[in-house]
């Protein structure tokens, strides 16, 4: 069962792309990145939220050619829940 779910995630990430700020290791690997590269992306985004796909070049182990290979398959869409929480928090701080 887990393999089927994993396979669906990989297929979906290939077909529809992956959110650079939320993609799992397996989703990133499904785009053609190595396990090490995927883990480095996750490590980087914990410290620095991606604001641009071009920031991918700042991640250790990701070169220009790697970035070009996956750039079209990535997005940095905001999660609606995250946006809502940030908006709520910013309203509370203004008071």
CNS distance restraints for C-alpha pairs under 8 A (distance, minus, plus):
assign (resid   1 and name CA) (resid   5 and name CA) 6.45 0.50 0.50
assign (resid   2 and name CA) (resid   6 and name CA) 6.07 0.50 0.50
assign (resid   3 and name CA) (resid   7 and name CA) 5.97 0.50 0.50
assign (resid   4 and name CA) (resid   8 and name CA) 6.15 0.50 0.50
assign (resid   5 and name CA) (resid   9 and name CA) 6.28 0.50 0.50
assign (resid   6 and name CA) (resid  10 and name CA) 6.27 0.50 0.50
assign (resid   6 and name CA) (resid  26 and name CA) 7.44 0.50 0.50
assign (resid   7 and name CA) (resid  11 and name CA) 6.12 0.50 0.50
assign (resid   8 and name CA) (resid  12 and name CA) 5.98 0.50 0.50
assign (resid   9 and name CA) (resid  13 and name CA) 6.07 0.50 0.50
assign (resid   9 and name CA) (resid  26 and name CA) 7.85 0.50 0.50
assign (resid   9 and name CA) (resid  27 and name CA) 6.33 0.50 0.50
assign (resid  10 and name CA) (resid  14 and name CA) 6.25 0.50 0.50
assign (resid  10 and name CA) (resid  26 and name CA) 6.67 0.50 0.50
assign (resid  10 and name CA) (resid  27 and name CA) 5.14 0.50 0.50
assign (resid  10 and name CA) (resid  29 and name CA) 7.98 0.50 0.50
assign (resid  10 and name CA) (resid  30 and name CA) 5.02 0.50 0.50
assign (resid  10 and name CA) (resid  31 and name CA) 7.75 0.50 0.50
assign (resid  11 and name CA) (resid  15 and name CA) 6.11 0.50 0.50
assign (resid  11 and name CA) (resid  30 and name CA) 7.41 0.50 0.50
assign (resid  12 and name CA) (resid  16 and name CA) 5.71 0.50 0.50
assign (resid  12 and name CA) (resid  17 and name CA) 7.23 0.50 0.50
assign (resid  13 and name CA) (resid  17 and name CA) 4.55 0.50 0.50
assign (resid  13 and name CA) (resid  18 and name CA) 5.09 0.50 0.50
assign (resid  13 and name CA) (resid  27 and name CA) 5.83 0.50 0.50
assign (resid  13 and name CA) (resid  28 and name CA) 7.85 0.50 0.50
assign (resid  13 and name CA) (resid  30 and name CA) 6.89 0.50 0.50
assign (resid  13 and name CA) (resid  31 and name CA) 6.98 0.50 0.50
assign (resid  13 and name CA) (resid  73 and name CA) 7.79 0.50 0.50
assign (resid  14 and name CA) (resid  18 and name CA) 7.59 0.50 0.50
assign (resid  14 and name CA) (resid  30 and name CA) 6.52 0.50 0.50
assign (resid  14 and name CA) (resid  31 and name CA) 5.79 0.50 0.50
assign (resid  14 and name CA) (resid  73 and name CA) 6.90 0.50 0.50
assign (resid  16 and name CA) (resid  73 and name CA) 7.21 0.50 0.50
assign (resid  17 and name CA) (resid  31 and name CA) 7.97 0.50 0.50
assign (resid  17 and name CA) (resid  72 and name CA) 7.75 0.50 0.50
assign (resid  17 and name CA) (resid  73 and name CA) 4.28 0.50 0.50
assign (resid  17 and name CA) (resid  74 and name CA) 5.13 0.50 0.50
assign (resid  17 and name CA) (resid  75 and name CA) 6.88 0.50 0.50
assign (resid  18 and name CA) (resid  22 and name CA) 7.88 0.50 0.50
assign (resid  18 and name CA) (resid  23 and name CA) 5.83 0.50 0.50
assign (resid  18 and name CA) (resid  27 and name CA) 6.94 0.50 0.50
assign (resid  18 and name CA) (resid  28 and name CA) 7.29 0.50 0.50
assign (resid  18 and name CA) (resid  73 and name CA) 6.38 0.50 0.50
assign (resid  18 and name CA) (resid  74 and name CA) 4.91 0.50 0.50
assign (resid  18 and name CA) (resid  75 and name CA) 6.04 0.50 0.50
assign (resid  19 and name CA) (resid  23 and name CA) 5.40 0.50 0.50
assign (resid  19 and name CA) (resid  74 and name CA) 5.82 0.50 0.50
assign (resid  19 and name CA) (resid  75 and name CA) 4.76 0.50 0.50
assign (resid  19 and name CA) (resid  76 and name CA) 5.16 0.50 0.50
assign (resid  19 and name CA) (resid  77 and name CA) 6.19 0.50 0.50
assign (resid  20 and name CA) (resid  50 and name CA) 7.00 0.50 0.50
assign (resid  20 and name CA) (resid  53 and name CA) 7.51 0.50 0.50
assign (resid  20 and name CA) (resid  74 and name CA) 6.12 0.50 0.50
assign (resid  20 and name CA) (resid  75 and name CA) 5.89 0.50 0.50
assign (resid  20 and name CA) (resid  76 and name CA) 5.41 0.50 0.50
assign (resid  21 and name CA) (resid  45 and name CA) 6.49 0.50 0.50
assign (resid  21 and name CA) (resid  49 and name CA) 6.57 0.50 0.50
assign (resid  21 and name CA) (resid  50 and name CA) 6.16 0.50 0.50
assign (resid  21 and name CA) (resid  76 and name CA) 6.15 0.50 0.50
assign (resid  21 and name CA) (resid  77 and name CA) 7.95 0.50 0.50
assign (resid  23 and name CA) (resid  27 and name CA) 5.78 0.50 0.50
assign (resid  23 and name CA) (resid  28 and name CA) 6.34 0.50 0.50
assign (resid  24 and name CA) (resid  28 and name CA) 6.28 0.50 0.50
assign (resid  24 and name CA) (resid  42 and name CA) 7.85 0.50 0.50
assign (resid  25 and name CA) (resid  29 and name CA) 6.13 0.50 0.50
assign (resid  25 and name CA) (resid  35 and name CA) 7.08 0.50 0.50
assign (resid  25 and name CA) (resid  38 and name CA) 5.27 0.50 0.50
assign (resid  25 and name CA) (resid  39 and name CA) 6.28 0.50 0.50
assign (resid  25 and name CA) (resid  42 and name CA) 7.46 0.50 0.50
assign (resid  26 and name CA) (resid  30 and name CA) 6.01 0.50 0.50
assign (resid  26 and name CA) (resid  38 and name CA) 7.88 0.50 0.50
assign (resid  27 and name CA) (resid  31 and name CA) 6.69 0.50 0.50
assign (resid  28 and name CA) (resid  32 and name CA) 7.10 0.50 0.50
assign (resid  28 and name CA) (resid  33 and name CA) 6.09 0.50 0.50
assign (resid  28 and name CA) (resid  38 and name CA) 5.62 0.50 0.50
assign (resid  29 and name CA) (resid  33 and name CA) 4.65 0.50 0.50
assign (resid  29 and name CA) (resid  34 and name CA) 5.74 0.50 0.50
assign (resid  29 and name CA) (resid  35 and name CA) 6.20 0.50 0.50
assign (resid  29 and name CA) (resid  38 and name CA) 6.27 0.50 0.50
assign (resid  31 and name CA) (resid  70 and name CA) 6.33 0.50 0.50
assign (resid  31 and name CA) (resid  73 and name CA) 7.17 0.50 0.50
assign (resid  32 and name CA) (resid  69 and name CA) 7.78 0.50 0.50
assign (resid  32 and name CA) (resid  70 and name CA) 7.12 0.50 0.50
assign (resid  33 and name CA) (resid  37 and name CA) 5.99 0.50 0.50
assign (resid  33 and name CA) (resid  38 and name CA) 6.27 0.50 0.50
assign (resid  33 and name CA) (resid  66 and name CA) 7.56 0.50 0.50
assign (resid  33 and name CA) (resid  70 and name CA) 7.88 0.50 0.50
assign (resid  34 and name CA) (resid  38 and name CA) 6.20 0.50 0.50
assign (resid  35 and name CA) (resid  39 and name CA) 6.19 0.50 0.50
assign (resid  36 and name CA) (resid  40 and name CA) 6.12 0.50 0.50
assign (resid  36 and name CA) (resid  61 and name CA) 7.74 0.50 0.50
assign (resid  37 and name CA) (resid  41 and name CA) 6.22 0.50 0.50
assign (resid  37 and name CA) (resid  60 and name CA) 7.59 0.50 0.50
assign (resid  37 and name CA) (resid  61 and name CA) 5.88 0.50 0.50
assign (resid  37 and name CA) (resid  62 and name CA) 6.50 0.50 0.50
assign (resid  38 and name CA) (resid  42 and name CA) 6.40 0.50 0.50
assign (resid  39 and name CA) (resid  43 and name CA) 6.12 0.50 0.50
assign (resid  40 and name CA) (resid  44 and name CA) 5.99 0.50 0.50
assign (resid  40 and name CA) (resid  59 and name CA) 6.48 0.50 0.50
assign (resid  40 and name CA) (resid  60 and name CA) 6.41 0.50 0.50
assign (resid  40 and name CA) (resid  61 and name CA) 7.42 0.50 0.50
assign (resid  41 and name CA) (resid  45 and name CA) 6.12 0.50 0.50
assign (resid  41 and name CA) (resid  56 and name CA) 7.64 0.50 0.50
assign (resid  41 and name CA) (resid  59 and name CA) 6.18 0.50 0.50
assign (resid  42 and name CA) (resid  46 and name CA) 6.37 0.50 0.50
assign (resid  43 and name CA) (resid  47 and name CA) 7.05 0.50 0.50
assign (resid  44 and name CA) (resid  48 and name CA) 5.95 0.50 0.50
assign (resid  44 and name CA) (resid  49 and name CA) 7.94 0.50 0.50
assign (resid  44 and name CA) (resid  59 and name CA) 6.43 0.50 0.50
assign (resid  45 and name CA) (resid  49 and name CA) 4.93 0.50 0.50
assign (resid  45 and name CA) (resid  50 and name CA) 6.37 0.50 0.50
assign (resid  50 and name CA) (resid  55 and name CA) 6.62 0.50 0.50
assign (resid  50 and name CA) (resid  56 and name CA) 7.97 0.50 0.50
assign (resid  50 and name CA) (resid  76 and name CA) 6.87 0.50 0.50
assign (resid  51 and name CA) (resid  55 and name CA) 7.44 0.50 0.50
assign (resid  51 and name CA) (resid  76 and name CA) 6.81 0.50 0.50
assign (resid  52 and name CA) (resid  56 and name CA) 7.88 0.50 0.50
assign (resid  52 and name CA) (resid  76 and name CA) 6.83 0.50 0.50
assign (resid  53 and name CA) (resid  71 and name CA) 6.86 0.50 0.50
assign (resid  53 and name CA) (resid  74 and name CA) 7.19 0.50 0.50
assign (resid  53 and name CA) (resid  75 and name CA) 6.89 0.50 0.50
assign (resid  53 and name CA) (resid  76 and name CA) 6.90 0.50 0.50
assign (resid  54 and name CA) (resid  67 and name CA) 7.94 0.50 0.50
assign (resid  55 and name CA) (resid  59 and name CA) 7.52 0.50 0.50
assign (resid  56 and name CA) (resid  62 and name CA) 6.95 0.50 0.50
assign (resid  56 and name CA) (resid  67 and name CA) 6.69 0.50 0.50
assign (resid  57 and name CA) (resid  62 and name CA) 5.72 0.50 0.50
assign (resid  57 and name CA) (resid  63 and name CA) 5.97 0.50 0.50
assign (resid  57 and name CA) (resid  64 and name CA) 6.46 0.50 0.50
assign (resid  57 and name CA) (resid  67 and name CA) 6.67 0.50 0.50
assign (resid  58 and name CA) (resid  62 and name CA) 7.44 0.50 0.50
assign (resid  62 and name CA) (resid  66 and name CA) 5.80 0.50 0.50
assign (resid  62 and name CA) (resid  67 and name CA) 6.55 0.50 0.50
assign (resid  63 and name CA) (resid  67 and name CA) 6.20 0.50 0.50
assign (resid  64 and name CA) (resid  68 and name CA) 6.22 0.50 0.50
assign (resid  65 and name CA) (resid  69 and name CA) 6.22 0.50 0.50
assign (resid  66 and name CA) (resid  70 and name CA) 6.67 0.50 0.50
assign (resid  67 and name CA) (resid  71 and name CA) 5.50 0.50 0.50
assign (resid  68 and name CA) (resid  72 and name CA) 7.63 0.50 0.50
assign (resid  70 and name CA) (resid  74 and name CA) 6.60 0.50 0.50
assign (resid  78 and name CA) (resid  82 and name CA) 6.99 0.50 0.50
assign (resid  78 and name CA) (resid  83 and name CA) 6.69 0.50 0.50
assign (resid  79 and name CA) (resid  83 and name CA) 6.31 0.50 0.50
assign (resid  80 and name CA) (resid  84 and name CA) 6.14 0.50 0.50
assign (resid  81 and name CA) (resid  85 and name CA) 6.18 0.50 0.50
assign (resid  82 and name CA) (resid  86 and name CA) 6.09 0.50 0.50
assign (resid  83 and name CA) (resid  87 and name CA) 6.09 0.50 0.50
assign (resid  84 and name CA) (resid  88 and name CA) 6.16 0.50 0.50
assign (resid  85 and name CA) (resid  89 and name CA) 6.09 0.50 0.50
assign (resid  86 and name CA) (resid  90 and name CA) 6.08 0.50 0.50
assign (resid  87 and name CA) (resid  91 and name CA) 6.28 0.50 0.50
assign (resid  88 and name CA) (resid  92 and name CA) 6.43 0.50 0.50
assign (resid  89 and name CA) (resid  93 and name CA) 6.36 0.50 0.50
assign (resid  90 and name CA) (resid  94 and name CA) 6.40 0.50 0.50
assign (resid  91 and name CA) (resid  95 and name CA) 6.98 0.50 0.50
